[in-house]
């Protein structure tokens, strides 16, 4: 089972527009799900990052099976960094 929670920034323009996700929380129950799930989340945020062209992507392992994939201004545009939360 995979649980995905997407955090969205508040809309500041017309209500018809849905703001792009800036952070995606992921939880996996098996190791086989991790690779595909992280690749899909990174691909989604690459599209958002390309529109803004101001930051890269940070993938953080919070604990086994739990990750956050987020746009991060400390990561250069066009790059993806990995981190492990202490």
C-alpha positions in Angstrom: 0.0 0.0 0.0 1.3 3.5 -0.9 0.0 6.6 0.8 0.7 9.9 -0.9 -0.1 13.3 0.7 0.3 16.4 -1.4 0.7 19.8 0.1 -0.4 22.7 -2.1 0.4 26.3 -1.9 -2.7 28.6 -1.5 -4.1 29.9 -4.8 -3.6 33.6 -5.3 -5.1 33.9 -8.8 -8.4 32.9 -10.3 -10.2 30.1 -8.4 -10.3 28.0 -11.6 -6.5 27.6 -11.4 -5.1 24.8 -9.2 -1.6 25.7 -7.9 1.2 23.2 -8.5 2.4 21.0 -5.7 5.6 22.2 -4.1 6.0 19.2 -1.7 4.9 15.6 -1.9 4.9 13.3 1.2 5.2 9.6 0.4 4.9 6.4 2.5 5.7 3.0 1.2 5.1 -0.4 2.7 7.5 -2.4 0.5 11.0 -1.6 -0.8 9.8 -2.4 -4.4 7.4 0.6 -4.3 10.1 3.1 -3.3 12.0 3.5 -6.5 8.9 3.9 -8.8 7.1 6.1 -6.3 10.1 8.5 -5.8 10.7 8.7 -9.6 7.0 9.6 -10.2 7.1 12.3 -7.5 10.4 13.8 -8.8 9.0 13.8 -12.4 5.9 15.7 -11.2 8.0 18.3 -9.4 10.4 18.7 -12.3 7.5 20.1 -14.3 6.8 22.6 -11.6 10.5 23.5 -11.2 10.8 24.1 -14.9 8.0 26.6 -14.9 9.5 28.6 -12.0 13.2 28.0 -12.9 14.3 29.2 -9.4 15.0 26.0 -7.4 15.8 22.3 -7.5 14.4 19.3 -5.9 15.2 17.7 -2.5 14.3 14.1 -1.7 14.4 13.5 2.1 14.2 10.1 3.7 12.4 10.7 7.0 12.5 7.1 8.2 12.2 3.7 6.5 9.4 3.9 3.9 8.7 7.6 4.5 9.9 10.3 2.2 9.3 13.9 1.3 10.0 15.2 -2.3 10.0 19.0 -2.4 11.1 22.1 -4.3 13.9 23.6 -2.4 15.6 26.9 -3.0 18.9 25.6 -1.5 19.1 23.2 -4.4 20.3 24.7 -7.7 17.8 24.7 -10.5 18.1 21.6 -12.6 19.5 19.4 -9.8 18.0 16.9 -7.4 19.6 16.3 -4.0 19.0 13.5 -1.5 19.1 13.8 2.2 18.4 11.6 5.3 16.6 13.3 8.2 18.5 12.8 11.5 
